[in-house]
Amino acid sequence: MAQEKIPMTVLGKKRLEEELKNLMSVERPTIIKAIEVARGHGDLSENADYSAAKERQGFIEGRIQDINGKLARAQVVDPTTIKSEKVVFGATVVVEDQGNGKQTTYQIVGVDEADIKSGKVGITSPIARALIGKSEGDEVVVLAPKGEIRYDVIKIIYQ
């Protein structure tokens, strides 16, 4: 069975590559040195520094594998090249809350890129799933933990 592609924006891929480079060229060598120093302190079974360093090494190695896997399955989307009247991955969408009239802007991005504070919502989030396939002027109903939220799609931008 083929592995599923992971959608991400050009910027999202760049950030993952930068994190991977940092993990491999800075974090990994630093933790290897820390383990060597801790080993020099004697009995490893009662050495908290050694245990902490080994735990951190496990995390770093796991994250390196995770990023490599994601990059290998990456389906990179450049939003500036999209020509669509409908909301698709990479779109920046201006919506208006029907309840209070407040406008909010969201960009639909890959799961690793999601950052609600900067208006980036992951493709699997309830708001992104509700927006996909909609056009300007459409009503969107988002099933949120606090109940249904109704939005009007004001504008779709690919930037």
BALOBA-1460 file (C-alpha; in Angstrom, 3 decimals):
// residues 159
<rec num="1" residu="m" x="0.000" y="0.000" z="0.000"/>
<rec num="2" residu="a" x="1.373" y="3.406" z="-0.969"/>
<rec num="3" residu="q" x="2.006" y="5.805" z="1.857"/>
<rec num="4" residu="e" x="-0.286" y="8.785" z="2.005"/>
<rec num="5" residu="k" x="1.088" y="12.089" z="0.773"/>
<rec num="6" residu="i" x="1.385" y="14.859" z="3.355"/>
<rec num="7" residu="p" x="0.284" y="18.241" z="2.010"/>
<rec num="8" residu="m" x="2.387" y="21.213" z="3.037"/>
<rec num="9" residu="t" x="3.112" y="24.680" z="1.744"/>
<rec num="10" residu="v" x="6.500" y="25.707" z="0.377"/>
<rec num="11" residu="l" x="7.128" y="27.619" z="3.626"/>
<rec num="12" residu="g" x="6.091" y="24.615" z="5.730"/>
<rec num="13" residu="k" x="8.565" y="22.366" z="3.903"/>
<rec num="14" residu="k" x="11.328" y="24.955" z="4.340"/>
<rec num="15" residu="r" x="10.661" y="25.122" z="8.094"/>
<rec num="16" residu="l" x="10.795" y="21.330" z="8.436"/>
<rec num="17" residu="e" x="14.069" y="21.233" z="6.497"/>
<rec num="18" residu="e" x="15.521" y="23.927" z="8.780"/>
<rec num="19" residu="e" x="14.429" y="22.024" z="11.889"/>
<rec num="20" residu="l" x="15.969" y="18.818" z="10.507"/>
<rec num="21" residu="k" x="19.253" y="20.602" z="9.722"/>
<rec num="22" residu="n" x="19.365" y="22.029" z="13.278"/>
<rec num="23" residu="l" x="18.610" y="18.640" z="14.850"/>
<rec num="24" residu="m" x="21.320" y="16.900" z="12.833"/>
<rec num="25" residu="s" x="24.058" y="19.548" z="12.961"/>
<rec num="26" residu="v" x="23.483" y="21.108" z="16.410"/>
<rec num="27" residu="e" x="21.206" y="19.064" z="18.688"/>
<rec num="28" residu="r" x="22.511" y="15.578" z="17.854"/>
<rec num="29" residu="p" x="26.235" y="16.417" z="18.356"/>
<rec num="30" residu="t" x="25.428" y="18.357" z="21.557"/>
<rec num="31" residu="i" x="23.516" y="15.457" z="23.114"/>
<rec num="32" residu="i" x="26.244" y="12.954" z="22.129"/>
<rec num="33" residu="k" x="28.774" y="15.111" z="24.007"/>
<rec num="34" residu="a" x="26.429" y="15.370" z="27.012"/>
<rec num="35" residu="i" x="26.114" y="11.563" z="27.109"/>
<rec num="36" residu="e" x="29.911" y="11.177" z="26.984"/>
<rec num="37" residu="v" x="30.331" y="13.662" z="29.852"/>
<rec num="38" residu="a" x="27.635" y="11.917" z="31.909"/>
<rec num="39" residu="r" x="29.258" y="8.516" z="31.292"/>
<rec num="40" residu="g" x="32.440" y="9.923" z="32.765"/>
<rec num="41" residu="h" x="30.595" y="10.522" z="36.042"/>
<rec num="42" residu="g" x="30.552" y="6.830" z="36.890"/>
<rec num="43" residu="d" x="27.643" y="4.558" z="37.836"/>
<rec num="44" residu="l" x="25.075" y="4.972" z="35.036"/>
<rec num="45" residu="s" x="22.211" y="3.398" z="36.989"/>
<rec num="46" residu="e" x="22.121" y="6.321" z="39.438"/>
<rec num="47" residu="n" x="23.218" y="9.041" z="37.044"/>
<rec num="48" residu="a" x="20.361" y="11.488" z="36.407"/>
<rec num="49" residu="d" x="22.386" y="13.470" z="33.844"/>
<rec num="50" residu="y" x="22.954" y="10.316" z="31.807"/>
<rec num="51" residu="s" x="19.279" y="9.313" z="31.979"/>
<rec num="52" residu="a" x="18.121" y="12.780" z="30.947"/>
<rec num="53" residu="a" x="20.636" y="12.922" z="28.091"/>
<rec num="54" residu="k" x="19.601" y="9.470" z="26.808"/>
<rec num="55" residu="e" x="15.942" y="10.485" z="26.969"/>
<rec num="56" residu="r" x="16.690" y="13.681" z="25.024"/>
<rec num="57" residu="q" x="18.683" y="11.665" z="22.485"/>
<rec num="58" residu="g" x="15.684" y="9.374" z="21.980"/>
<rec num="59" residu="f" x="13.451" y="12.377" z="21.381"/>
<rec num="60" residu="i" x="15.905" y="13.941" z="18.899"/>
<rec num="61" residu="e" x="16.363" y="10.705" z="16.945"/>
<rec num="62" residu="g" x="12.594" y="10.159" z="16.865"/>
<rec num="63" residu="r" x="11.978" y="13.693" z="15.601"/>
<rec num="64" residu="i" x="14.666" y="13.281" z="12.910"/>
<rec num="65" residu="q" x="12.928" y="10.101" z="11.694"/>
<rec num="66" residu="d" x="9.529" y="11.808" z="11.838"/>
<rec num="67" residu="i" x="10.697" y="14.802" z="9.779"/>
<rec num="68" residu="n" x="12.517" y="12.598" z="7.242"/>
<rec num="69" residu="g" x="9.332" y="10.567" z="6.792"/>
<rec num="70" residu="k" x="7.198" y="13.661" z="6.334"/>
<rec num="71" residu="l" x="9.610" y="15.209" z="3.847"/>
<rec num="72" residu="a" x="9.739" y="11.937" z="1.888"/>
<rec num="73" residu="r" x="5.931" y="11.934" z="1.594"/>
<rec num="74" residu="a" x="5.584" y="15.712" z="1.168"/>
<rec num="75" residu="q" x="3.211" y="17.019" z="-1.436"/>
<rec num="76" residu="v" x="4.399" y="20.612" z="-1.644"/>
<rec num="77" residu="v" x="1.794" y="23.147" z="-2.696"/>
<rec num="78" residu="d" x="2.663" y="26.693" z="-3.727"/>
<rec num="79" residu="p" x="-0.508" y="28.726" z="-3.050"/>
<rec num="80" residu="t" x="0.577" y="31.452" z="-5.508"/>
<rec num="81" residu="t" x="0.192" y="28.986" z="-8.416"/>
<rec num="82" residu="i" x="-3.384" y="27.956" z="-7.553"/>
<rec num="83" residu="k" x="-6.176" y="29.242" z="-9.761"/>
<rec num="84" residu="s" x="-9.454" y="28.266" z="-8.145"/>
<rec num="85" residu="e" x="-12.768" y="29.877" z="-7.305"/>
<rec num="86" residu="k" x="-13.175" y="27.383" z="-4.472"/>
<rec num="87" residu="v" x="-11.286" y="26.916" z="-1.204"/>
<rec num="88" residu="v" x="-8.517" y="24.325" z="-1.539"/>
<rec num="89" residu="f" x="-5.349" y="23.528" z="0.439"/>
<rec num="90" residu="g" x="-3.143" y="26.632" z="0.682"/>
<rec num="91" residu="a" x="-6.002" y="29.116" z="0.393"/>
<rec num="92" residu="t" x="-6.237" y="32.169" z="2.600"/>
<rec num="93" residu="v" x="-9.892" y="32.713" z="3.437"/>
<rec num="94" residu="v" x="-11.608" y="35.719" z="4.983"/>
<rec num="95" residu="v" x="-14.748" y="34.661" z="6.856"/>
<rec num="96" residu="e" x="-17.339" y="36.608" z="8.782"/>
<rec num="97" residu="d" x="-18.974" y="35.174" z="11.892"/>
<rec num="98" residu="q" x="-22.746" y="35.373" z="11.377"/>
<rec num="99" residu="g" x="-23.242" y="35.660" z="15.123"/>
<rec num="100" residu="n" x="-21.121" y="38.731" z="15.845"/>
<rec num="101" residu="g" x="-20.084" y="40.064" z="12.425"/>
<rec num="102" residu="k" x="-16.381" y="39.666" z="13.243"/>
<rec num="103" residu="q" x="-14.115" y="38.937" z="10.292"/>
<rec num="104" residu="t" x="-11.254" y="36.466" z="10.613"/>
<rec num="105" residu="t" x="-8.601" y="35.370" z="8.120"/>
<rec num="106" residu="y" x="-7.380" y="31.756" z="7.986"/>
<rec num="107" residu="q" x="-4.840" y="30.049" z="5.760"/>
<rec num="108" residu="i" x="-5.308" y="26.306" z="5.276"/>
<rec num="109" residu="v" x="-1.905" y="24.656" z="5.757"/>
<rec num="110" residu="g" x="-0.318" y="21.314" z="6.600"/>
<rec num="111" residu="v" x="-0.799" y="19.869" z="10.080"/>
<rec num="112" residu="d" x="2.815" y="20.682" z="11.102"/>
<rec num="113" residu="e" x="2.394" y="24.303" z="10.001"/>
<rec num="114" residu="a" x="-0.796" y="24.999" z="11.939"/>
<rec num="115" residu="d" x="-0.591" y="27.997" z="14.264"/>
<rec num="116" residu="i" x="-3.972" y="29.436" z="15.172"/>
<rec num="117" residu="k" x="-2.394" y="32.603" z="16.642"/>
<rec num="118" residu="s" x="-1.076" y="33.510" z="13.197"/>
<rec num="119" residu="g" x="-4.265" y="32.397" z="11.447"/>
<rec num="120" residu="k" x="-2.873" y="29.149" z="10.050"/>
<rec num="121" residu="v" x="-5.243" y="26.197" z="10.440"/>
<rec num="122" residu="g" x="-4.281" y="22.594" z="9.740"/>
<rec num="123" residu="i" x="-6.003" y="20.802" z="6.862"/>
<rec num="124" residu="t" x="-7.559" y="18.317" z="9.321"/>
<rec num="125" residu="s" x="-9.043" y="20.980" z="11.637"/>
<rec num="126" residu="p" x="-12.833" y="21.403" z="11.782"/>
<rec num="127" residu="i" x="-12.668" y="24.923" z="10.288"/>
<rec num="128" residu="a" x="-10.457" y="23.820" z="7.370"/>
<rec num="129" residu="r" x="-12.621" y="20.763" z="6.657"/>
<rec num="130" residu="a" x="-15.716" y="22.999" z="6.630"/>
<rec num="131" residu="l" x="-14.099" y="25.547" z="4.282"/>
<rec num="132" residu="i" x="-12.717" y="23.117" z="1.668"/>
<rec num="133" residu="g" x="-14.744" y="23.292" z="-1.542"/>
<rec num="134" residu="k" x="-16.631" y="26.466" z="-0.599"/>
<rec num="135" residu="s" x="-16.808" y="29.620" z="-2.741"/>
<rec num="136" residu="e" x="-17.092" y="33.321" z="-1.938"/>
<rec num="137" residu="g" x="-20.578" y="34.046" z="-0.601"/>
<rec num="138" residu="d" x="-21.120" y="30.493" z="0.714"/>
<rec num="139" residu="e" x="-22.202" y="29.770" z="4.256"/>
<rec num="140" residu="v" x="-19.932" y="27.510" z="6.296"/>
<rec num="141" residu="v" x="-21.043" y="25.639" z="9.399"/>
<rec num="142" residu="v" x="-18.215" y="24.625" z="11.742"/>
<rec num="143" residu="l" x="-18.921" y="22.044" z="14.406"/>
<rec num="144" residu="a" x="-16.912" y="23.414" z="17.317"/>
<rec num="145" residu="p" x="-16.766" y="22.125" z="20.903"/>
<rec num="146" residu="k" x="-19.039" y="24.981" z="21.991"/>
<rec num="147" residu="g" x="-21.575" y="24.202" z="19.251"/>
<rec num="148" residu="e" x="-22.157" y="25.238" z="15.653"/>
<rec num="149" residu="i" x="-20.474" y="28.391" z="14.388"/>
<rec num="150" residu="r" x="-21.785" y="29.854" z="11.140"/>
<rec num="151" residu="y" x="-19.530" y="31.862" z="8.866"/>
<rec num="152" residu="d" x="-19.937" y="33.546" z="5.496"/>
<rec num="153" residu="v" x="-17.005" y="33.188" z="3.094"/>
<rec num="154" residu="i" x="-16.083" y="36.788" z="2.235"/>
<rec num="155" residu="k" x="-12.922" y="36.364" z="0.184"/>
<rec num="156" residu="i" x="-10.599" y="33.608" z="-1.082"/>
<rec num="157" residu="i" x="-6.976" y="34.565" z="-1.744"/>
<rec num="158" residu="y" x="-4.070" y="32.505" z="-3.079"/>
<rec num="159" residu="q" x="-0.848" y="34.236" z="-2.033"/>
